[in-house]
Structure formats: C-alpha cells, structure tokens
Amino acid sequence: MEGTGGTRDDIRKAKLSRFRASSTVCPDKSQNLTHASDKVHEAASAGAQIIVLPECFNSPYGCDYFPSYAETLLPSPPTAEQSPSFQALSRMAASTQTYLIGGSIPERAPDGGKYYNTSLTFSRAGALLATHRKIHLFDIDIPGKITFRESEVLSPGNKLTIIDLPEYGKIAVAICYDIRFPELAMIAARQGCFALVYPGAFNTTTGPLHWELQGRARAVDNQCYVAMCSPARDISASYHAWGHSLIADPMAAVLCEAEEGEEIVYAVLDGAKIEAARKGIPVYDQRRFDVYPDVSKGEVRYEE
C-alpha cells in the first residue's frame, strides 16, 4: 500500500531488513527474466528479505529500445501476454517470500501513445504493492562526453511513491535521475521512510563523478538508508552503465558496494542506526521552518 505520515515506530521496525542488488542485462528479454529470477532466488537463499533489481533489468537501456521492449501494465494485473515481466516479478516475490523492488521496465500506456520508465514493487505473496513511474527524465548534454534525452521517447510520472512494508516500515522508491532532486528524498524521509531505494543506470561519465556522491548526499541529508542498484557494465552494449550498486547508512557511510561487474551486495538495515544518527546530529529538531519552508508540508502528489 502507499501512504503518508510517519512515526518513530516506523523507523524502529526497520531493524534487520536485508537488501541485495546488481545483475547483468542482455538483449533477450526472456533470458533477462530467467537470469533475474535466478539472482533473486540466490539472494533470498542468503537471507535477503528486501530485494532490489536494476533499472531496465529486462531490456537494454536506451531510447531505441524502450518501445520494442515496453509492456502494458494497465489495467492491473496485466496478463502474461501483456506483461511477462510483471508476472515474472510476482512469481519471484511469491516463491521467495521476499519484498521485491523490480528495478524498472519500459511501460506502454494502454492506448499505445505514451511510454514510461516504471518500477513495480511486490509483496511476499506476489501482490503488487506500488508502481513508480520515473518522474525526472534523463535529458543531459555534456559536450564531448554524452548526450541523452529520455524525453524523446518517454513521458514522466507524476507522483512520489512511498510503500509500507508492514514488518519493517516505509520505503520510498524512485528511479535513477530522480536521485538528483533532493526534494523527493526530503519529503519521503519526513514522512517516515527508513530507506530510499533508487534502481538506476548512471553511465561512465556521470557515474564516477556523482553516483556515490548522490547516494551518500541523500543519506546524510535525511539520516536514513539509501540503496542504489545498477545494471552491471557491458562494454559491448550501446550504453555503458557505471555499475557499483551500493547501500549507504544514515551517517553516509557506504556499507557495501559492488564493482562494475555482476555482483550481489547485502546489508542489514538497523533502525537503531537511524535513531542514533538523528540523536547525535539532531538536524531534525534544528531546522528553521520559520526561515524557509518545509517541502513535506506543501502540495505533494501521491497519485497519478
């Protein structure tokens, strides 16, 4: 379920949740789904209870690929013919009895007129808990380095996504370029989220500069956990992902980080660390909302 509002109890329930991340993506969708399932089962067998897949885990990343790999998700639940990825993710979650943040997949609107970059989160029983469409599209132009415009093909989502995991508390899910907009993270943390989860595919230009920096910044800004999950790097692909999936703690220490290749990384997220960070450096009690506004108190969209 999605919702707003948060208490200290939300943070306490986060204790001992375990995350995993990172896998390789190839041009064959069915092979990607099978490979993702193998890795999800491997992570679950090692004790992971909350599992994260990368952005575009079922397809190559790129504007040339989005339309041909896109699946129709609405009305929900879609059939296996409409969305084999939805059905595969549901089965993975149910068979492992884990919470599964299914990275992202290209989504086609029912009328075929729009495409989205969409993340699906499933319960331990395989039920869909939430859908997040990437809000901020990756449109950049760094001369001599990289030019990319998702907006040539994709449309943006229009809501912030907060998900309640009953045993642990609330998490927020956003996708890749969304991490560069700290307002999303601030709102989610102030609504009681213990972790901010970003499936993402930074490239080899922006990755070494900003991937870890952005993750640690969102963690220290909000004194909560941040999980970032990237596809492994494939130098034969048209887009070279940075890799380096990581998890940062509430003091912005990197608990674990993959290299550029395929790797599963694990971390135990303990709510006591959030409380200790906020007690030791009490910025939550020191903010001056008489001087500047609290973005979490403004008009925030939680529905498309």
Kinemage of the C-alpha trace (Angstrom):
@kinemage 1
@onewidth
@group {chain A} dominant
@subgroup {mainchain}
@vectorlist {calphas} color= white
{ca met a 1} P 0.000 0.000 0.000
{ca glu a 2} L 1.064 3.612 -0.416
{ca gly a 3} L 0.595 6.313 2.157
{ca thr a 4} L 1.902 9.277 4.041
{ca gly a 5} L 2.635 10.133 7.616
{ca gly a 6} L 5.311 8.584 9.797
{ca thr a 7} L 6.264 7.958 13.409
{ca arg a 8} L 9.331 6.846 15.285
{ca asp a 9} L 7.805 3.363 15.314
{ca asp a 10} L 8.241 3.244 11.518
{ca ile a 11} L 11.989 3.612 11.996
{ca arg a 12} L 12.208 1.015 14.780
{ca lys a 13} L 10.536 -1.595 12.582
{ca ala a 14} L 13.315 -1.237 10.016
{ca lys a 15} L 15.657 -3.321 12.160
{ca leu a 16} L 17.264 -6.277 10.431
{ca ser a 17} L 15.804 -5.811 6.992
{ca arg a 18} L 18.296 -7.037 4.368
{ca phe a 19} L 18.866 -5.685 0.880
{ca arg a 20} L 20.557 -7.041 -2.246
{ca ala a 21} L 21.479 -5.572 -5.613
{ca ser a 22} L 23.014 -5.903 -9.168
{ca ser a 23} L 22.704 -8.088 -12.291
{ca thr a 24} L 23.686 -8.291 -15.953
{ca val a 25} L 21.244 -7.327 -18.747
{ca cys a 26} L 21.281 -8.640 -22.325
{ca pro a 27} L 19.100 -8.069 -25.452
{ca asp a 28} L 16.990 -11.216 -24.861
{ca lys a 29} L 14.049 -10.325 -22.561
{ca ser a 30} L 13.186 -13.909 -21.639
{ca gln a 31} L 16.825 -14.584 -20.765
{ca asn a 32} L 16.895 -11.432 -18.622
{ca leu a 33} L 13.792 -12.552 -16.724
{ca thr a 34} L 15.233 -16.013 -16.127
{ca his a 35} L 18.542 -14.551 -15.005
{ca ala a 36} L 16.833 -12.079 -12.670
{ca ser a 37} L 14.827 -14.916 -11.150
{ca asp a 38} L 17.998 -16.943 -10.557
{ca lys a 39} L 19.634 -13.983 -8.812
{ca val a 40} L 16.555 -13.200 -6.708
{ca his a 41} L 16.437 -16.801 -5.510
{ca glu a 42} L 20.170 -16.720 -4.797
{ca ala a 43} L 19.798 -13.558 -2.713
{ca ala a 44} L 16.789 -14.934 -0.855
{ca ser a 45} L 18.668 -18.145 -0.073
{ca ala a 46} L 21.388 -15.999 1.510
{ca gly a 47} L 18.816 -14.352 3.785
{ca ala a 48} L 17.769 -11.219 1.891
{ca gln a 49} L 14.267 -10.093 2.830
{ca ile a 50} L 14.008 -6.983 0.632
{ca ile a 51} L 15.474 -7.431 -2.847
{ca val a 52} L 16.204 -4.765 -5.473
{ca leu a 53} L 16.767 -5.219 -9.220
{ca pro a 54} L 18.396 -2.633 -11.544
{ca glu a 55} L 16.813 -0.020 -13.770
{ca cys a 56} L 15.687 -1.590 -17.069
{ca phe a 57} L 16.554 -5.051 -15.791
{ca asn a 58} L 14.541 -6.748 -18.559
{ca ser a 59} L 15.930 -4.791 -21.515
{ca pro a 60} L 18.907 -2.854 -22.828
{ca tyr a 61} L 18.822 0.780 -21.717
{ca gly a 62} L 18.268 3.339 -24.471
{ca cys a 63} L 15.660 5.303 -26.384
{ca asp a 64} L 15.997 2.930 -29.338
{ca tyr a 65} L 14.944 0.019 -27.124
{ca phe a 66} L 12.131 1.399 -24.954
{ca pro a 67} L 9.248 0.980 -27.469
{ca ser a 68} L 10.142 -2.542 -28.587
{ca tyr a 69} L 10.621 -3.840 -25.024
{ca ala a 70} L 7.680 -1.948 -23.496
{ca glu a 71} L 4.855 -3.837 -21.798
{ca thr a 72} L 1.299 -2.823 -20.948
{ca leu a 73} L 0.684 -2.786 -17.185
{ca leu a 74} L -2.835 -1.355 -17.057
{ca pro a 75} L -5.442 -2.403 -16.248
{ca ser a 76} L -3.737 -4.268 -13.400
{ca pro a 77} L -2.948 -7.073 -13.113
{ca pro a 78} L -1.924 -7.497 -16.751
{ca thr a 79} L -1.948 -10.871 -18.455
{ca ala a 80} L 1.270 -12.757 -19.119
{ca glu a 81} L 0.962 -11.769 -22.764
{ca gln a 82} L 0.606 -8.074 -21.891
{ca ser a 83} L 3.439 -8.084 -19.355
{ca pro a 84} L 5.643 -11.146 -18.925
{ca ser a 85} L 7.876 -9.067 -16.637
{ca phe a 86} L 5.033 -8.252 -14.233
{ca gln a 87} L 4.094 -11.904 -13.971
{ca ala a 88} L 7.710 -12.995 -13.574
{ca leu a 89} L 8.344 -10.483 -10.771
{ca ser a 90} L 5.186 -11.570 -8.982
{ca arg a 91} L 6.302 -15.193 -9.126
{ca met a 92} L 9.804 -14.313 -7.891
{ca ala a 93} L 8.431 -12.472 -4.863
{ca ala a 94} L 5.918 -15.193 -4.008
{ca ser a 95} L 8.315 -18.100 -4.462
{ca thr a 96} L 11.000 -16.490 -2.285
{ca gln a 97} L 8.550 -14.826 0.136
{ca thr a 98} L 10.515 -11.586 -0.097
{ca tyr a 99} L 9.658 -7.973 -0.831
{ca leu a 100} L 10.825 -7.313 -4.386
{ca ile a 101} L 11.529 -3.881 -5.866
{ca gly a 102} L 11.598 -4.882 -9.513
{ca gly a 103} L 14.113 -2.341 -10.797
{ca ser a 104} L 12.298 -0.798 -13.733
{ca ile a 105} L 10.867 -1.832 -17.084
{ca pro a 106} L 9.683 0.140 -20.118
{ca glu a 107} L 5.905 0.575 -19.854
{ca arg a 108} L 3.479 1.201 -22.726
{ca ala a 109} L 0.266 3.079 -21.957
{ca pro a 110} L -2.890 1.087 -22.820
{ca asp a 111} L -3.640 3.350 -25.778
{ca gly a 112} L -0.077 2.953 -27.051
{ca gly a 113} L 0.500 6.691 -27.117
{ca lys a 114} L 2.987 7.049 -24.261
{ca tyr a 115} L 5.906 5.151 -22.762
{ca tyr a 116} L 7.213 5.272 -19.191
{ca asn a 117} L 10.182 4.011 -17.184
{ca thr a 118} L 8.343 2.133 -14.446
{ca ser a 119} L 9.231 0.337 -11.218
{ca leu a 120} L 6.987 -2.340 -9.698
{ca thr a 121} L 7.163 -3.415 -6.048
{ca phe a 122} L 5.678 -6.727 -4.901
{ca ser a 123} L 4.740 -8.189 -1.531
{ca arg a 124} L 5.931 -11.502 -0.080
{ca ala a 125} L 2.769 -13.042 -1.515
{ca gly a 126} L 3.495 -11.700 -5.001
{ca ala a 127} L 0.854 -8.952 -4.895
{ca leu a 128} L 1.620 -5.575 -6.453
{ca leu a 129} L 2.202 -3.005 -3.707
{ca ala a 130} L 3.134 0.059 -5.733
{ca thr a 131} L 4.044 1.419 -9.146
{ca his a 132} L 6.506 4.272 -9.634
{ca arg a 133} L 6.972 5.967 -12.994
{ca lys a 134} L 10.257 7.844 -13.285
{ca ile a 135} L 9.428 11.483 -12.521
{ca his a 136} L 12.527 13.253 -13.839
{ca leu a 137} L 13.600 12.195 -17.308
{ca phe a 138} L 17.286 11.841 -18.115
{ca asp a 139} L 17.905 14.698 -20.547
{ca ile a 140} L 21.551 15.803 -20.463
{ca asp a 141} L 24.177 17.160 -22.843
{ca ile a 142} L 27.787 17.132 -21.666
{ca pro a 143} L 29.861 18.313 -24.663
{ca gly a 144} L 32.361 15.748 -25.828
{ca lys a 145} L 31.075 13.180 -23.328
{ca ile a 146} L 27.431 12.160 -23.519
{ca thr a 147} L 24.110 13.397 -24.862
{ca phe a 148} L 20.960 11.551 -23.868
{ca arg a 149} L 17.293 12.560 -23.981
{ca glu a 150} L 14.802 10.131 -22.491
{ca ser a 151} L 12.056 12.667 -23.240
{ca glu a 152} L 12.386 11.859 -26.955
{ca val a 153} L 10.517 8.621 -26.183
{ca leu a 154} L 9.426 8.552 -22.537
{ca ser a 155} L 6.824 10.523 -20.611
{ca pro a 156} L 7.331 11.380 -16.928
{ca gly a 157} L 5.431 10.001 -13.970
{ca asn a 158} L 3.572 12.426 -11.763
{ca lys a 159} L 3.752 11.197 -8.184
{ca leu a 160} L 6.028 10.419 -5.261
{ca thr a 161} L 5.974 6.750 -4.227
{ca ile a 162} L 6.002 5.654 -0.581
{ca ile a 163} L 5.404 1.989 0.227
{ca asp a 164} L 4.538 0.389 3.557
{ca leu a 165} L 6.337 -2.889 4.289
{ca pro a 166} L 4.421 -3.966 7.409
{ca glu a 167} L 7.254 -5.854 9.133
{ca tyr a 168} L 9.747 -3.031 8.636
{ca gly a 169} L 8.166 0.333 7.936
{ca lys a 170} L 8.092 2.617 4.936
{ca ile a 171} L 10.414 2.921 1.973
{ca ala a 172} L 10.413 5.327 -0.953
{ca val a 173} L 11.149 4.168 -4.490
{ca ala a 174} L 12.408 6.436 -7.264
{ca ile a 175} L 14.448 5.813 -10.415
{ca cys a 176} L 17.973 6.912 -11.363
{ca tyr a 177} L 17.829 10.612 -12.353
{ca asp a 178} L 15.190 11.131 -9.643
{ca ile a 179} L 18.026 10.955 -7.085
{ca arg a 180} L 19.359 14.326 -8.276
{ca phe a 181} L 16.239 16.030 -6.900
{ca pro a 182} L 16.610 16.083 -3.111
{ca glu a 183} L 13.070 17.308 -2.534
{ca leu a 184} L 11.748 13.784 -3.188
{ca ala a 185} L 14.086 12.313 -0.596
{ca met a 186} L 13.361 15.005 1.982
{ca ile a 187} L 9.613 14.513 1.692
{ca ala a 188} L 9.917 10.720 1.910
{ca ala a 189} L 12.199 10.814 4.950
{ca arg a 190} L 9.952 13.288 6.765
{ca gln a 191} L 7.016 11.000 6.047
{ca gly a 192} L 8.769 8.241 7.989
{ca cys a 193} L 10.698 6.276 5.342
{ca phe a 194} L 13.663 4.351 6.710
{ca ala a 195} L 15.166 3.730 3.247
{ca leu a 196} L 15.250 5.459 -0.122
{ca val a 197} L 15.590 2.966 -2.970
{ca tyr a 198} L 16.895 4.009 -6.394
{ca pro a 199} L 17.241 1.499 -9.224
{ca gly a 200} L 19.497 3.413 -11.585
{ca ala a 201} L 21.851 3.228 -14.548
{ca phe a 202} L 24.349 6.060 -14.332
{ca asn a 203} L 26.903 5.997 -17.141
{ca thr a 204} L 30.696 6.017 -17.212
{ca thr a 205} L 30.748 9.833 -17.459
{ca thr a 206} L 28.403 10.778 -14.611
{ca gly a 207} L 28.915 7.595 -12.584
{ca pro a 208} L 32.455 8.196 -11.302
{ca leu a 209} L 31.562 11.827 -10.547
{ca his a 210} L 28.160 11.582 -8.942
{ca trp a 211} L 26.833 8.043 -8.305
{ca glu a 212} L 28.267 7.509 -4.827
{ca leu a 213} L 28.128 11.251 -4.103
{ca gln a 214} L 24.384 11.429 -4.754
{ca gly a 215} L 23.655 8.320 -2.699
{ca arg a 216} L 25.672 9.491 0.275
{ca ala a 217} L 24.251 13.004 -0.014
{ca arg a 218} L 20.660 11.762 0.153
{ca ala a 219} L 21.635 9.560 3.122
{ca val a 220} L 23.325 12.320 5.131
{ca asp a 221} L 20.677 14.924 4.231
{ca asn a 222} L 17.923 12.723 5.604
{ca gln a 223} L 19.740 10.479 8.080
{ca cys a 224} L 18.297 7.311 6.599
{ca tyr a 225} L 19.448 4.423 4.420
{ca val a 226} L 19.905 4.749 0.651
{ca ala a 227} L 20.053 1.750 -1.703
{ca met a 228} L 21.160 2.198 -5.348
{ca cys a 229} L 21.006 -0.706 -7.786
{ca ser a 230} L 22.674 -0.532 -11.210
{ca pro a 231} L 22.930 -2.949 -14.111
{ca ala a 232} L 26.369 -4.455 -14.415
{ca arg a 233} L 28.576 -2.842 -17.059
{ca asp a 234} L 28.569 -4.384 -20.527
{ca ile a 235} L 31.131 -2.755 -22.816
{ca ser a 236} L 29.558 -4.446 -25.850
{ca ala a 237} L 26.257 -2.622 -25.238
{ca ser a 238} L 25.415 0.773 -26.724
{ca tyr a 239} L 25.045 2.274 -23.221
{ca his a 240} L 27.760 1.601 -20.660
{ca ala a 241} L 26.326 1.504 -17.135
{ca trp a 242} L 28.580 2.563 -14.291
{ca gly a 243} L 27.607 -0.372 -12.063
{ca his a 244} L 28.749 -0.015 -8.434
{ca ser a 245} L 25.446 -0.822 -6.717
{ca leu a 246} L 25.709 0.382 -3.136
{ca ile a 247} L 23.971 0.910 0.185
{ca ala a 248} L 24.731 3.915 2.403
{ca asp a 249} L 23.790 4.175 6.070
{ca pro a 250} L 22.255 7.159 7.939
{ca met a 251} L 25.713 8.643 8.566
{ca ala a 252} L 26.502 8.337 4.831
{ca ala a 253} L 28.999 5.517 5.310
{ca val a 254} L 28.957 3.077 2.386
{ca leu a 255} L 28.046 -0.292 3.892
{ca cys a 256} L 28.693 -2.260 0.717
{ca glu a 257} L 29.479 -1.516 -2.918
{ca ala a 258} L 29.762 -3.705 -5.985
{ca glu a 259} L 32.352 -3.266 -8.702
{ca glu a 260} L 31.287 -2.708 -12.320
{ca gly a 261} L 30.555 -6.398 -12.956
{ca glu a 262} L 27.652 -8.525 -11.811
{ca glu a 263} L 27.592 -8.934 -8.064
{ca ile a 264} L 25.120 -9.360 -5.220
{ca val a 265} L 25.652 -6.990 -2.299
{ca tyr a 266} L 23.968 -7.333 1.059
{ca ala a 267} L 23.439 -5.109 4.082
{ca val a 268} L 21.497 -5.269 7.321
{ca leu a 269} L 19.458 -2.092 7.854
{ca asp a 270} L 19.050 -1.393 11.554
{ca gly a 271} L 16.549 1.243 12.650
{ca ala a 272} L 18.673 1.939 15.741
{ca lys a 273} L 21.307 3.476 13.452
{ca ile a 274} L 18.748 5.987 12.183
{ca glu a 275} L 17.777 6.963 15.710
{ca ala a 276} L 21.433 7.245 16.759
{ca ala a 277} L 22.290 9.473 13.775
{ca arg a 278} L 19.348 11.765 14.439
{ca lys a 279} L 20.128 11.962 18.156
{ca gly a 280} L 23.831 12.643 17.636
{ca ile a 281} L 23.344 15.261 14.914
{ca pro a 282} L 19.789 16.494 15.626
{ca val a 283} L 19.097 18.401 12.409
{ca tyr a 284} L 15.515 17.139 12.510
{ca asp a 285} L 14.953 19.319 15.585
{ca gln a 286} L 17.120 22.225 14.397
{ca arg a 287} L 15.530 23.068 11.063
{ca arg a 288} L 14.310 26.670 10.768
{ca phe a 289} L 10.928 26.421 9.093
{ca asp a 290} L 10.297 29.968 10.270
{ca val a 291} L 13.051 30.984 7.824
{ca tyr a 292} L 12.426 28.575 4.930
{ca pro a 293} L 9.552 26.221 4.003
{ca asp a 294} L 9.176 22.547 4.864
{ca val a 295} L 8.800 20.920 1.457
{ca ser a 296} L 6.970 17.959 3.006
{ca lys a 297} L 4.142 20.272 4.099
{ca gly a 298} L 3.421 21.595 0.626
{ca glu a 299} L 1.170 20.092 -2.025
{ca val a 300} L 2.622 16.649 -2.761
{ca arg a 301} L 1.156 14.226 -5.284
{ca tyr a 302} L 0.849 10.595 -4.238
{ca glu a 303} L -1.494 9.583 -7.062
{ca glu a 304} L -1.051 9.719 -10.843
